[in-house]
Amino acid sequence: MLAVDVQNLRVKYGRFEAVKGITLQIPLGEVFGFIGPNGAGKSSTIRVLATLQPEFEGEAYITGLNVRSKPQMVREKIGYVPDFFGVYEDLTAREYLHFFAAAYRLPISKRKSVVDDVLQLTDLTHKIDSAVDSLSRGMKQRLSLARVLLHDPAVLLLDEPASGLDPRARIEMRELLKALKEMGKTILISSHILHELAQLCTRIGIIEAGKMVTQGSVAEIYRELGVLKIVHVQVAHQTPELIASLKGLRGISHVDDQADRISIRFEEGSIEVEDIHDFIHNQGVRIRMFQPEVMDMETAFMKLTEGQTA
């Protein structure tokens, strides 16, 4: 069964068409990164899936349930975190979660244990009696996730969850999302912080001007674009013979012989990083450093889009 199934989705605001015929399928347990610039149509698509955008064309399903005809049943299956946090100045974190536990109609006898569980999962137990308004933005985002986990939804719809977070808070958010992934949750996460999605997602889709430009695994998209991977190597004795042999290795696109290292460029899928390491080792050369460079999602994004919004 598909967790999310969107067919030819179109969303209009008056004469303005924000989403232009998107088709998207996400299997259960997958983490799908929805990438695009501001105004590309990410939030409009997510609002449809969250049953908050009733006017749309096309079809949308959550775990087989029709978003248009069965919105209440869909809401029981989803947890939606928007890109802003509502104002709850007079509530503590405990009161905030108990309020939403009641809204989700959790039995009174189970509310305390469920609230304690989601606070522990989001690492907010120590802030249980703190005023919501006193929390940092990162803590508020984690509290938002705790809120939508109260009813144990199968599908999480996260709209820019790392927006405005400092580097430490982003790392904490990423680790939390990894934990949710390991729990088997299906996650659709939109963002323009591209490299973080590359580390987290099983598949990504790139949207621009309301249209899906491409979708697939990170490796598939890099292969499609011909984006090069890089490995930086330091060896005990850097010889012309070693450089020449690397240049002749099948799958290698370029070898840069620098003063303190060798930088080797190759296309995704043409050769494995381990094969390059083994090749150098088998030349009888002692390797001091072998460091693959993290592939840059920004490169893929810029190559696939023209910087236009809808």
C-alpha positions as CSV (number, residue, x, y, z in Angstrom):
1,M,0.0,0.0,0.0
2,L,1.1,3.5,-0.7
3,A,1.3,6.0,2.2
4,V,0.8,8.9,-0.2
5,D,-0.7,8.8,-3.7
6,V,-1.1,12.1,-5.6
7,Q,-2.4,12.0,-9.2
8,N,-2.3,15.1,-11.5
9,L,-2.7,17.6,-8.6
10,R,-3.6,21.1,-9.4
11,V,-4.2,24.0,-7.0
12,K,-5.4,27.4,-8.0
13,Y,-5.8,30.6,-6.0
14,G,-8.1,32.7,-8.3
15,R,-6.3,32.8,-11.6
16,F,-2.9,31.9,-10.1
17,E,-2.0,28.2,-10.4
18,A,0.3,27.2,-7.6
19,V,0.5,23.5,-8.4
20,K,0.4,22.3,-12.0
21,G,-0.3,18.6,-12.4
22,I,2.0,17.0,-9.8
23,T,2.0,13.2,-9.6
24,L,3.7,11.7,-6.5
25,Q,3.7,8.2,-4.9
26,I,5.3,7.4,-1.5
27,P,5.4,3.8,-0.2
28,L,4.9,3.1,3.5
29,G,8.0,3.6,5.6
30,E,9.7,5.9,3.1
31,V,11.2,9.4,3.8
32,F,10.5,11.6,0.9
33,G,12.2,15.0,0.6
34,F,10.2,17.7,-1.2
35,I,12.7,20.2,-2.5
36,G,12.0,23.6,-4.1
37,P,12.4,27.3,-3.7
38,N,9.9,29.4,-1.8
39,G,6.7,29.7,-3.8
40,A,7.3,26.5,-5.8
41,G,4.1,24.8,-4.6
42,K,5.5,22.7,-1.7
43,S,3.2,24.0,1.0
44,S,0.1,24.0,-1.3
45,T,0.7,20.3,-2.0
46,I,1.2,19.5,1.7
47,R,-1.9,21.5,2.6
48,V,-4.0,19.3,0.2
49,L,-2.6,16.1,1.9
50,A,-3.4,17.6,5.3
51,T,-7.0,18.2,4.3
52,L,-6.6,22.0,4.7
53,Q,-7.0,22.8,1.0
54,P,-10.4,21.6,0.0
55,E,-10.3,23.3,-3.5
56,F,-8.1,21.3,-5.8
57,E,-8.2,19.2,-9.0
58,G,-6.8,15.7,-9.4
59,E,-6.7,12.9,-6.8
60,A,-5.0,12.6,-3.5
61,Y,-4.9,9.6,-1.1
62,I,-3.3,8.9,2.3
63,T,-3.0,5.2,3.0
64,G,-5.7,4.5,0.5
65,L,-8.1,7.1,1.9
66,N,-9.5,9.8,-0.4
67,V,-8.4,13.2,1.0
68,R,-11.4,14.9,-0.6
69,S,-14.2,12.5,0.4
70,K,-12.8,11.2,3.7
71,P,-11.0,14.1,5.4
72,Q,-11.8,13.1,9.0
73,M,-10.4,9.5,8.5
74,V,-7.3,11.0,6.8
75,R,-6.7,13.3,9.8
76,E,-6.5,10.2,12.0
77,K,-3.6,8.9,9.8
78,I,-1.5,12.0,9.5
79,G,0.6,14.3,11.7
80,Y,1.0,17.8,10.1
81,V,3.6,20.3,11.2
82,P,3.3,23.6,9.4
83,D,6.2,26.1,8.9
84,F,5.0,28.2,11.8
85,F,4.2,27.7,15.5
86,G,0.9,28.9,16.8
87,V,0.7,31.3,19.8
88,Y,0.2,29.5,23.2
89,E,1.6,32.1,25.6
90,D,-0.3,30.9,28.7
91,L,0.4,27.2,28.4
92,T,3.2,25.0,29.7
93,A,4.5,22.2,27.5
94,R,2.6,19.7,29.6
95,E,-0.7,21.7,29.3
96,Y,-0.1,22.2,25.6
97,L,0.3,18.4,24.9
98,H,-2.6,17.5,27.2
99,F,-4.8,20.0,25.4
100,F,-4.1,18.3,22.0
101,A,-4.3,14.8,23.5
102,A,-7.9,15.8,24.4
103,A,-8.4,17.2,21.0
104,Y,-7.2,13.9,19.5
105,R,-9.7,12.1,21.9
106,L,-7.1,10.1,23.6
107,P,-8.7,8.3,26.7
108,I,-8.0,10.2,29.9
109,S,-6.4,7.1,31.4
110,K,-3.7,7.0,28.6
111,R,-2.9,10.7,28.2
112,K,-0.2,11.0,30.9
113,S,1.8,8.0,29.6
114,V,1.4,9.1,25.9
115,V,2.5,12.7,26.8
116,D,5.5,11.3,28.7
117,D,6.4,9.1,25.8
118,V,6.4,11.8,23.2
119,L,8.3,14.2,25.5
120,Q,11.0,11.6,26.0
121,L,11.2,10.8,22.2
122,T,11.6,14.6,21.4
123,D,14.0,15.1,24.4
124,L,11.8,17.7,26.0
125,T,11.0,15.9,29.4
126,H,13.1,18.5,31.2
127,K,10.9,21.3,29.7
128,I,7.6,19.8,30.7
129,D,6.6,22.6,33.0
130,S,8.2,25.4,31.0
131,A,6.0,28.0,29.3
132,V,5.7,27.2,25.6
133,D,6.5,30.9,24.8
134,S,9.8,30.6,26.7
135,L,11.1,27.8,24.5
136,S,13.7,28.3,21.8
137,R,12.6,27.9,18.2
138,G,14.3,24.5,18.0
139,M,12.4,23.3,21.1
140,K,9.1,24.6,19.7
141,Q,9.7,22.7,16.5
142,R,10.3,19.5,18.6
143,L,7.2,20.2,20.6
144,S,5.2,20.5,17.4
145,L,6.5,17.0,16.5
146,A,5.6,15.7,19.9
147,R,2.1,17.1,19.4
148,V,1.5,15.3,16.1
149,L,2.9,12.1,17.5
150,L,0.3,11.9,20.2
151,H,-2.2,9.8,18.2
152,D,0.6,7.7,16.6
153,P,0.0,8.7,12.9
154,A,1.3,6.5,10.1
155,V,2.3,9.5,7.9
156,L,4.1,12.7,8.9
157,L,3.7,15.9,6.8
158,L,6.5,18.3,7.7
159,D,6.6,21.7,6.1
160,E,10.1,23.3,6.5
161,P,10.7,21.8,10.0
162,A,14.3,23.1,10.0
163,S,13.5,26.6,8.9
164,G,15.0,29.3,11.1
165,L,16.9,26.8,13.3
166,D,20.5,27.3,14.4
167,P,23.0,24.6,13.4
168,R,22.7,22.7,16.7
169,A,18.9,22.7,16.6
170,R,19.1,21.4,13.0
171,I,21.3,18.5,14.0
172,E,18.8,17.7,16.9
173,M,15.9,17.8,14.4
174,R,17.7,15.6,11.9
175,E,18.5,13.0,14.6
176,L,14.8,13.0,15.8
177,L,13.6,12.5,12.2
178,K,16.1,9.6,11.9
179,A,14.6,8.0,15.0
180,L,11.1,8.4,13.5
181,K,12.3,6.8,10.3
182,E,13.6,3.9,12.3
183,M,10.2,3.6,13.9
184,G,8.7,3.0,10.5
185,K,7.0,6.3,10.0
186,T,6.4,7.6,6.5
187,I,7.7,11.1,6.3
188,L,7.1,13.8,3.7
189,I,9.4,16.6,4.5
190,S,9.7,19.9,2.5
191,S,12.8,22.0,2.7
192,H,15.2,24.2,0.8
193,I,18.1,23.1,3.1
194,L,19.1,20.6,0.5
195,H,22.1,18.8,1.9
196,E,20.2,17.8,5.1
197,L,17.5,16.1,3.0
198,A,20.2,14.2,1.0
199,Q,21.5,12.7,4.3
200,L,18.0,11.7,5.6
201,C,15.7,10.9,2.7
202,T,15.3,7.6,0.8
203,R,13.9,9.5,-2.2
204,I,13.5,13.2,-3.2
205,G,11.4,15.2,-5.6
206,I,12.4,18.6,-6.9
207,I,9.6,21.0,-7.6
208,E,9.7,24.4,-9.4
209,A,7.0,26.7,-10.6
210,G,4.4,24.3,-9.5
211,K,5.8,21.4,-11.5
212,M,7.7,18.3,-10.5
213,V,11.1,18.6,-12.3
214,T,12.3,15.2,-11.3
215,Q,12.1,12.5,-8.5
216,G,14.0,9.4,-7.5
217,S,16.7,8.3,-5.1
218,V,19.5,10.7,-4.4
219,A,21.9,8.5,-6.4
220,E,19.5,8.3,-9.3
221,I,19.2,12.1,-9.6
222,Y,23.0,12.5,-9.4
223,R,23.4,9.9,-12.2
224,E,20.7,11.7,-14.3
225,L,22.7,14.9,-13.9
226,G,26.1,13.5,-14.3
227,V,27.1,15.2,-11.0
228,L,30.7,14.2,-10.1
229,K,31.7,12.7,-6.8
230,I,35.1,13.5,-5.3
231,V,37.6,11.6,-3.1
232,H,40.5,13.3,-1.5
233,V,43.5,11.1,-0.9
234,Q,46.9,11.6,0.9
235,V,49.6,9.0,0.5
236,A,53.0,8.5,2.0
237,H,54.8,8.9,-1.4
238,Q,52.9,10.7,-4.2
239,T,54.5,9.6,-7.4
240,P,53.9,10.4,-11.1
241,E,53.3,6.7,-11.7
242,L,50.5,6.6,-9.2
243,I,48.8,9.7,-10.8
244,A,49.1,8.2,-14.2
245,S,47.7,4.9,-13.1
246,L,44.7,6.6,-11.5
247,K,44.0,8.6,-14.6
248,G,43.9,5.4,-16.6
249,L,41.5,3.7,-14.2
250,R,38.1,3.1,-15.8
251,G,35.4,5.4,-14.4
252,I,37.7,8.2,-13.3
253,S,36.8,11.5,-14.9
254,H,39.7,13.7,-13.5
255,V,42.7,13.4,-11.2
256,D,44.0,16.6,-9.7
257,D,47.6,16.3,-8.4
258,Q,47.8,18.8,-5.6
259,A,50.8,19.6,-3.3
260,D,49.3,17.8,-0.2
261,R,46.7,15.5,-1.7
262,I,45.2,13.9,-4.8
263,S,41.6,14.8,-5.7
264,I,39.8,12.1,-7.7
265,R,36.6,12.9,-9.6
266,F,34.2,10.3,-10.9
267,E,30.6,9.9,-11.9
268,E,28.0,8.3,-9.6
269,G,27.7,4.6,-10.6
270,S,30.8,4.5,-12.8
271,I,33.1,3.2,-10.0
272,E,32.7,2.5,-6.3
273,V,34.7,4.5,-3.7
274,E,35.9,1.2,-2.2
275,D,37.3,0.2,-5.6
276,I,39.4,3.4,-5.7
277,H,40.7,2.7,-2.2
278,D,41.6,-0.9,-3.1
279,F,43.3,0.2,-6.3
280,I,45.6,2.6,-4.5
281,H,46.4,0.1,-1.7
282,N,47.2,-2.6,-4.3
283,Q,49.8,-0.2,-5.8
284,G,51.8,-0.8,-2.6
285,V,51.2,2.8,-1.5
286,R,50.5,3.6,2.2
287,I,47.3,5.7,2.5
288,R,47.4,8.4,5.1
289,M,43.9,9.9,4.3
290,F,41.0,8.8,2.2
291,Q,38.1,11.1,2.4
292,P,35.0,11.0,0.1
293,E,33.4,14.4,-0.3
294,V,29.7,14.8,0.5
295,M,27.8,15.2,-2.7
296,D,26.2,18.6,-3.0
297,M,22.4,18.7,-3.3
298,E,22.6,22.4,-4.2
299,T,24.5,21.5,-7.4
300,A,21.7,19.1,-8.4
301,F,19.0,21.7,-7.5
302,M,20.7,24.5,-9.5
303,K,21.2,22.2,-12.5
304,L,17.6,21.1,-12.5
305,T,15.9,24.4,-11.9
306,E,16.0,27.9,-13.4
307,G,15.4,29.7,-10.1
308,Q,11.8,30.5,-11.0
309,T,8.8,30.2,-8.8
310,A,5.1,29.6,-9.7
